[in-house]
Amino acid sequence: MFIDVCLPKDNEEKFIEIAEKLGTSGLLFLYDKQEKNLSGLREKTKLKLYAGLIVKTNTNKPGIMFAKGEQQNMENRNLRFMYDFEEIEQKDSFHYRRSGANQVLANIMKEKNKVMVFDMEKIFTSLRQKEFLLGRMTQNLMLAKKYKLDTIICSFATKPENLRAEKEYASLIRVFGYEELAKIATENLQILLTNDELK
């Protein structure tokens, strides 16, 4: 079951409409300040709907929390989902890619039970940075596989039309040679969201 992640701006119904057409099983809506009550929307769709927060500072609030993949965020036990690794570092080294993740951070993520999020909107919509971002993503996929990290892949769509079907995300990971990870990354969010600790 594929659950996608998106960032609505009072247009949740449009996201739901497109997700239904794509055959998506559910949507996780992320908000900046406070989760929206989704009970009314749940009555209108068969999709599973969840609400969470994008957090920019440390928080003790429980719930579904996404934060940038920086070390200080990994130390916060309430922040489970780490994203935006590929854009943390501005420039690559002359000798290697700075993908935002490394062996040290991968070890911390494994120890702290964090989830590496591959958010795809910028890759699907970028005109100039696509190859640059894909290169960094490939390196992070390698780290995720090596350290057996929990991973998810999702759109992080800011517009409903930027949602994609599950098979597009899985195909992209398979292109890089990670067949097993492609299946895990597209199904893992549904598993993680049903854990008691995230209810």
Rosetta blueprint (number, residue, H / E / L):
1 M L
2 F L
3 I E
4 D E
5 V E
6 C E
7 L L
8 P L
9 K L
10 D L
11 N L
12 E H
13 E H
14 K H
15 F H
16 I H
17 E H
18 I H
19 A H
20 E H
21 K H
22 L H
23 G L
24 T L
25 S L
26 G E
27 L E
28 L E
29 F E
30 L E
31 Y E
32 D L
33 K L
34 Q L
35 E L
36 K L
37 N L
38 L L
39 S H
40 G H
41 L H
42 R H
43 E L
44 K L
45 T L
46 K L
47 L L
48 K E
49 L E
50 Y E
51 A E
52 G E
53 L E
54 I E
55 V L
56 K L
57 T L
58 N L
59 T L
60 N L
61 K L
62 P L
63 G L
64 I L
65 M E
66 F E
67 A E
68 K E
69 G L
70 E L
71 Q H
72 Q H
73 N H
74 M H
75 E L
76 N L
77 R L
78 N L
79 L L
80 R L
81 F E
82 M E
83 Y E
84 D L
85 F H
86 E H
87 E H
88 I L
89 E L
90 Q L
91 K L
92 D L
93 S L
94 F L
95 H L
96 Y L
97 R L
98 R L
99 S L
100 G L
101 A L
102 N L
103 Q H
104 V H
105 L H
106 A H
107 N H
108 I H
109 M H
110 K H
111 E H
112 K H
113 N L
114 K L
115 V E
116 M E
117 V E
118 F E
119 D E
120 M L
121 E H
122 K H
123 I H
124 F H
125 T H
126 S L
127 L L
128 R L
129 Q L
130 K H
131 E H
132 F H
133 L H
134 L H
135 G H
136 R H
137 M H
138 T H
139 Q H
140 N H
141 L H
142 M H
143 L H
144 A H
145 K H
146 K H
147 Y L
148 K L
149 L L
150 D E
151 T E
152 I E
153 I E
154 C E
155 S L
156 F L
157 A E
158 T L
159 K L
160 P H
161 E H
162 N H
163 L L
164 R L
165 A L
166 E H
167 K H
168 E H
169 Y H
170 A H
171 S H
172 L H
173 I H
174 R H
175 V H
176 F L
177 G L
178 Y L
179 E H
180 E H
181 L H
182 A H
183 K H
184 I H
185 A H
186 T H
187 E H
188 N H
189 L H
190 Q H
191 I H
192 L H
193 L H
194 T L
195 N L
196 D H
197 E H
198 L H
199 K L
